[in-house]
């Protein structure tokens, strides 16, 4: 740790004073439950002292604010939650200063209505996407999970830091260890915020943690309406009769193996991943293997690597068609059913790689089974997600490029 950072830490502790006691604020009898009577008494005593000259010792304005939150959202008791790493944490006060190293978690927070002013620092990737995260301009730049800026993270004095749960665990462990040594009072939470199997549970847990229970349930009703529609219609298709799919990441001949996120998303859309028998999550595959397995549909992901185009900051759809034509023109790939039948599709990672994965699942379901989903409109789902839950003034009829064919 540099001398500059040591000095900064000392200043932080001098400014912060002692950490708040781990008890429910305004719980006057100390039984661990804040009752309506206790809260009312604390409020009235504070008003009396402030305006009527009362001399009774009263709670601070911070205590009153926190007590009101605990009473409204946590039934007057300390809250214990389990994050996606399996760690249990108990809180007796709400989190006020949140630092988030995971952009997917920022997006999930926004889906349930968490105010941006509660977030004091975000990753560089959040800041590098001002079209999608305009309200976070000016927030402290925490660097990234792989290259954190500890001085910035310490300077914003977070009471909570959010990290990934199942990826980059060594980097996340190092961030937690370093920041804990600077301020032992920081709470750490681990959420991936993009894995379909854990997503609904993470949304509910986040809603409880941040006092956005209603926002979480409202968002999950929307999310569930899409996923339930897809699941209900593909349920009757026997596994061996499902559409076979070759998914290729932005790197040529890099696919999705068993247990990967994209393998799961293919299954959710009713597809049968031709490389699901591969133990490696994202294997490099032989072009001949693709030809021999003869997929019914090919799905190509763009938005990273050498295929950085499209998404929210680029309105030109032409590169999507160019990618599809390049796949169709690969040597001998004209023998593949997907190519012969014109079923090569391109999708941007912005609608399938993160918390918005359900939009990509809707697109794939419609591509896989167009006769089953004549009324499913993934573009309308996408627009509702942006307008209603991401609270963005972004018109898909005018901006962005996300899929081909559109």
Residue pairs with C-beta under 8 A, 6 or more apart in sequence:
1 150
2 151
4 151
5 150
5 151
5 154
5 182
8 151
8 154
8 155
9 154
9 182
9 183
12 154
12 155
12 157
12 182
12 183
13 183
15 157
16 157
19 185
20 93
22 90
22 92
23 30
23 32
23 92
24 32
24 33
24 34
24 67
24 70
24 76
24 77
24 78
24 92
25 34
25 59
25 63
25 64
25 66
25 67
25 70
25 92
25 93
26 34
26 38
26 39
26 42
26 59
26 63
26 64
26 67
27 33
27 34
27 38
27 76
28 38
28 41
28 42
29 38
32 77
32 78
33 76
33 77
34 67
34 70
34 71
34 76
34 77
35 76
36 71
39 67
39 68
39 71
39 76
42 58
42 59
42 63
42 64
42 67
43 64
45 54
45 56
45 58
45 59
46 58
46 59
46 61
46 64
48 54
48 56
48 58
49 55
49 56
49 58
59 67
66 93
66 94
69 93
69 94
69 211
70 76
70 77
70 78
70 79
70 92
70 93
70 94
72 211
73 79
73 94
73 208
73 211
73 213
74 208
78 90
78 91
78 92
79 90
79 91
79 92
79 208
79 209
80 88
80 89
80 90
80 91
81 88
81 89
81 91
81 205
81 208
81 209
82 88
82 89
82 205
83 89
83 165
83 189
83 190
83 191
83 205
84 165
84 166
84 190
84 191
84 192
84 198
84 201
84 202
85 165
85 166
85 190
87 188
87 189
87 190
89 187
89 189
91 187
91 209
94 210
94 211
95 118
95 159
95 160
95 187
95 209
95 210
96 118
96 159
97 118
97 120
97 156
97 157
97 158
97 159
97 160
98 118
98 119
98 120
98 158
98 159
98 160
98 161
98 162
99 119
99 120
99 121
99 122
99 140
99 142
99 153
99 156
99 158
99 160
99 161
99 162
100 106
100 109
100 119
100 121
100 122
100 123
100 126
100 142
100 161
100 162
101 122
101 123
101 142
101 144
101 145
101 148
101 161
101 162
101 163
101 164
101 172
101 175
102 123
102 145
102 162
102 163
102 164
102 191
102 192
102 193
103 122
103 123
103 125
103 126
103 129
103 133
103 354
104 192
104 193
104 194
104 354
104 355
105 162
105 191
105 193
105 206
106 119
106 122
106 126
106 133
106 136
107 193
107 354
107 355
107 356
107 390
108 191
108 193
108 202
108 203
108 206
108 355
109 119
109 206
109 210
110 116
110 389
110 390
110 391
111 203
111 215
111 219
111 355
111 389
111 390
112 203
112 206
112 207
112 210
112 212
112 215
112 216
112 218
112 219
113 212
113 215
114 206
114 210
114 212
114 215
116 135
116 136
118 210
119 136
119 139
120 139
120 140
120 156
120 157
120 158
121 139
121 140
121 141
121 142
121 152
121 153
121 156
121 158
122 133
122 136
122 139
122 140
122 141
122 142
123 141
123 142
123 143
123 144
123 145
124 141
124 142
124 143
124 144
125 144
126 133
126 136
126 139
127 133
127 136
127 137
127 139
127 141
129 312
129 313
130 137
131 312
131 313
131 394
132 312
132 350
132 390
132 392
134 392
140 152
140 153
140 155
140 156
141 149
141 152
142 148
142 149
142 152
142 153
143 149
143 152
145 163
145 164
145 168
145 171
145 172
145 175
146 168
146 171
148 171
148 175
148 178
150 178
150 179
150 182
153 161
153 175
153 179
154 179
154 182
154 183
157 183
158 186
159 185
159 186
159 187
160 186
160 187
160 188
160 189
161 175
161 176
161 179
161 186
161 187
161 188
161 189
162 188
162 189
162 190
162 191
163 172
163 175
163 176
163 188
163 189
163 190
164 172
164 190
164 191
164 192
165 190
165 191
165 192
165 198
166 192
166 195
167 192
172 190
176 188
179 186
179 188
180 186
180 188
189 209
191 202
191 205
191 206
192 198
192 202
193 199
193 202
193 354
193 355
194 261
194 353
194 354
194 355
194 357
195 261
195 264
196 261
196 264
196 265
196 268
196 357
196 358
196 361
197 264
199 223
199 355
199 357
200 220
200 223
200 224
203 216
203 219
203 220
203 223
204 213
204 216
204 217
204 220
206 212
206 216
207 213
207 214
207 215
207 216
207 217
208 216
219 389
222 384
222 385
222 388
222 389
223 358
226 358
226 359
226 361
226 362
226 381
227 268
227 358
227 361
229 373
229 376
230 268
230 269
230 270
230 361
230 362
230 365
230 373
230 376
231 268
233 270
233 365
233 369
233 372
233 373
234 242
234 269
234 270
234 365
234 369
234 372
237 270
237 369
239 272
240 272
242 270
242 271
242 272
242 368
243 270
243 271
243 272
243 296
243 297
243 368
243 369
244 271
244 272
244 274
244 293
244 294
244 295
244 296
244 297
245 266
245 271
245 272
245 273
245 274
245 295
245 296
245 297
245 298
245 299
245 364
245 368
246 255
246 274
246 275
246 290
246 293
246 295
246 297
246 298
246 299
246 338
247 255
247 256
247 262
247 263
247 266
247 273
247 298
247 299
247 300
247 301
248 254
248 255
248 298
248 299
248 300
248 301
248 327
249 255
249 256
249 262
249 282
249 301
249 305
250 301
250 302
250 303
250 304
250 305
250 306
250 307
250 349
251 284
251 305
251 306
253 284
253 285
253 286
253 287
253 290
254 282
254 283
254 284
254 285
255 275
255 278
255 282
255 283
255 284
255 285
256 262
256 263
256 266
256 273
256 275
256 281
256 282
257 263
257 275
257 276
257 278
257 279
257 280
257 281
257 282
257 283
258 276
258 277
258 278
258 279
258 281
259 279
259 281
260 281
260 282
261 353
261 357
262 282
262 301
262 352
263 273
263 275
263 276
263 281
265 352
265 357
265 360
265 361
265 364
266 272
266 273
266 299
266 364
267 273
268 361
269 361
269 362
269 364
269 365
269 368
270 365
270 368
270 369
271 297
271 364
271 368
274 290
274 293
274 295
275 283
275 285
275 289
275 293
278 285
287 330
287 331
287 333
290 333
290 336
291 332
291 333
291 335
291 336
294 335
294 336
294 337
295 336
295 337
295 338
296 337
296 338
296 341
296 343
296 368
297 338
297 343
297 344
297 345
297 367
297 368
298 327
298 336
298 338
298 339
298 343
298 344
298 345
299 345
299 346
299 347
299 364
299 367
300 323
300 324
300 327
300 344
300 345
300 346
300 347
301 347
301 348
301 349
301 352
301 353
302 309
302 310
302 319
302 320
302 323
302 346
302 347
302 348
302 349
303 309
303 310
303 311
303 348
303 349
303 350
303 353
304 349
307 319
307 323
309 316
309 319
309 320
309 401
310 316
310 317
310 319
310 320
310 348
310 350
310 400
310 401
310 402
311 348
311 349
311 350
311 400
311 401
311 402
312 350
312 394
312 399
312 400
314 400
314 401
315 398
315 399
315 400
315 401
316 401
317 401
317 404
317 406
319 401
320 346
320 401
320 403
320 404
321 346
321 404
323 346
323 404
324 344
324 345
324 346
324 404
327 333
327 339
327 344
328 334
328 339
328 344
333 339
334 340
337 343
338 344
343 367
345 363
345 364
345 367
345 403
345 404
345 405
346 403
346 404
347 360
347 363
347 364
347 402
347 403
347 404
348 401
348 402
348 403
350 356
350 402
351 359
351 360
351 363
351 382
351 402
351 403
352 359
352 360
352 361
352 363
352 364
353 360
356 382
356 385
358 381
359 378
359 381
359 382
359 385
362 376
362 378
362 381
363 378
363 403
365 372
365 373
365 376
366 373
366 376
366 378
378 403
379 396
382 396
382 402
383 395
383 396
386 392
386 394
386 396
387 393
387 394
394 400
396 402
